[in-house]
Amino acid sequence: MSVAMTIPLVDLIVAHKELEDDLMTVCRQVLQTGQFVGGTMVESFESQFAEFCDARHCVGVGSGTDALRLALMAGGVRQGDTVITVPNTFIATAEAICQAGACPEFVDTEHRTHTMSPVGLQEYLENECFFDRRSGKLTSRRRQKPVTALVPVHLYGQMADMDPLLSLAARYGLIVIEDACQAHGAQYFSRAESAWRKAGSMGAAAAFSFYPGKNLGACGEAGAVVTNNEQIAKQVMILRDHGQTVKYHHKLEGCNSRLDAIQAGILQAKLQRLPEWNRRRREIAERYNRIFAPLADHIESPWEPPWGRSVYHLYVIRHLEPKVLKTHLAARGICCGIHYPTPIHLQEAYRRLRYRVGDFPVAEKAASQILSLPIYPQLTLEQQTLVGDMVLDFVQASAHRTVACSN
Ligand SMILES: *Cc1c(COP(=O)(O)O)cnc(C)c1O
């Protein structure tokens, strides 16, 4: 297979070719102002991204991981608290919870959506927590510590089922921080409000990542906290800048996690294209769905619930032998990924949490079946057809093998 035929999982070179002039202009502008960190370029992007999310405030920070950590801290999570999330996510979700001084506990996901199961959350709150009369706080049986926040993850570009999660959170007094790092522009139909809502506008606050490979990516590291809560926005602004309100007057101990002007300018230029790019991703996903429909016995396409409009950060199929399929495609120049091969509760880094295989069967089964196919706005029709044909080839060949074996 020639190099020219190689189809990457994500192509960050073609995406930037079409924007090169705009991005060079941004760099030149910043060089001329000398305002490298913070400043008008950053503020201008923040207000545009808040508007894009249908939210009141956006505070740019150094990464998605920091956005989540600072949102949790500003939202009121305290040292020692327990924060609920899911086991099938990027490790940054758990890292941010721990770096905010808390500890994660997990609720399993749903098979079809790969996002937090509302029934699972209800069972967790009813059976694994109790109301401690002395402290007056919801307390985890496992850790004997207050359970204060919920982090639903809008995975692969699709929002978690927010209505039931929000109503449970309200009933139990939990702060909701959305991990929207893979869901820029995703939408959710709230039955409670009878309206479509944007990712990042539903919880107390949300974390976005602008890592280069995300739907909206910087040319380096960047992230943002989005919120309708002015207090949270102000607190994140203080935390990201060494806890200072006035220069060298430190109200609290913060950190250095500011957004720089070049990244903000680049993000602002790209934000204009994001609706069109997300539309392209949805078209590509629909086309993959049509290609794989006849293979439903072998390939399970991603499910989009009637209440969700995914922005397909990833296009994730299920197959019984995803690693064999991945090798087959790699040999034909098609790069796939697995997001993620090991659920967080089984990661070596979190052995201290003492979870075991079997604790979250839905997420564990998903981890053994998922495969992410190439998807990015500039993926051509020919490239997509090639991916489809190669998957088709594989399924037909393996069907023959199965027949041969049973004969
Ligand atoms: C990318 C990502 C993060 C972290 O964002 P960074 O900008 O890489 O720090 C957090 N959560 C999820 C689900 C992500 O995909």
The ligand as a MOL file (V3000), in Angstrom:
LIG
                    3D

  0  0  0     0  0            999 V3000
M  V30 BEGIN CTAB
M  V30 COUNTS 15 15 0 0 0
M  V30 BEGIN ATOM
M  V30 1 C -9.2300 15.5810 25.9220 0
M  V30 2 C -10.0510 15.2570 27.1160 0
M  V30 3 C -9.7810 15.7990 28.3790 0
M  V30 4 C -8.5600 16.6170 28.6870 0
M  V30 5 O -8.2990 17.6710 27.8770 0
M  V30 6 P -6.7650 18.1870 27.6820 0
M  V30 7 O -6.9480 19.4580 26.9540 0
M  V30 8 O -6.0550 17.1460 26.9110 0
M  V30 9 O -6.1960 18.3850 29.0420 0
M  V30 10 C -10.6540 15.5130 29.4100 0
M  V30 11 N -11.7140 14.7110 29.2340 0
M  V30 12 C -11.9930 14.1440 28.0520 0
M  V30 13 C -13.2040 13.2690 27.9140 0
M  V30 14 C -11.1620 14.3810 26.9500 0
M  V30 15 O -11.4200 13.7960 25.7830 0
M  V30 END ATOM
M  V30 BEGIN BOND
M  V30 1 1 1 2
M  V30 2 1 2 3
M  V30 3 2 2 14
M  V30 4 1 3 4
M  V30 5 2 3 10
M  V30 6 1 4 5
M  V30 7 1 5 6
M  V30 8 2 6 7
M  V30 9 1 6 8
M  V30 10 1 6 9
M  V30 11 1 10 11
M  V30 12 2 11 12
M  V30 13 1 12 13
M  V30 14 1 12 14
M  V30 15 1 14 15
M  V30 END BOND
M  V30 END CTAB
M  END
